[in-house]
Amino acid sequence: MYDAILFDMDGVLLVGAGTDPGVYRMAAHDALREVGVDPPTVSDGHAETLEAVHYSDEMATACDALDVDRDRWWAARERNASRRTNARVRSGARRRYDDVAALPDLASDRRLGLVSNNRHATAAFVADFCFPGVFEAVVGREPTVADYRRRKPEPTLIDRGLGTMEATAGLYVGDRETDVVAAERAGLDTAFVERPHNESSDLDADPTIMVESLYDLRDRLER
């Protein structure tokens, strides 16, 4: 039996591959206001850069042009993105997959953790609001550019989860090739969950098992 089973969040527990892009647009504007910039005064080019889903070095250039401290702005954007995402989960706009009903069975005699590329504030909220008492450890990225760069496929976040649980071996459950690569780098077996958003994915990495649902995962681990 595995010492620990760690789960990705977006695309495995929550429907959809990631945070809605609109959340990042609004969070970028929230953050600009916090650092003293009125969003309508920002040029279209800089606005598009700052509203993007993923961090890029062009964001630092845009912040310099606006005379804004990049790290302060980024931390504010991350905080507001979590606030807005958490509100969407709370309202039901961001739903859980139905098969998360298998988690209590999995947790009945196993130690479960949640490790996500998403922000820690969102991962912690989802764990508490949607799955109270299920996860022994919850890890997401901290609101810094440095931690953004430690996302999977780097193993850093998975290593944090293992360290928190004091586990040395386990299974990581994900829905992307980066999940498989990160878990392998952390020394874990992998389960790849087939979801509508990854049906056409061609994997260059080989997961330990492929499962059609979390029910399927539960049934395979109980054999």
Secondary structure, 3 states (H helix, E strand, C coil): CCCEEEECCECCCECCCCCCHHHHHHHHHHHHHHCCCCHHHCCHHHHHHHCCCCCCHHHHHHHHHCCCCHHHHHHHHHHHHHHHHHHHHHHCCCCECHHHHHHHHHHCCCCEEEEEEEEHHHHHHHHHHHCCCCCCEEEEECCCHHHHCCCCCCCHHHHHHHHHHCCCCEEEEECCHHHHHHHHHCCCEEEEECCHHHCCCCCCCCCCEEECCHHHHHHHHCC
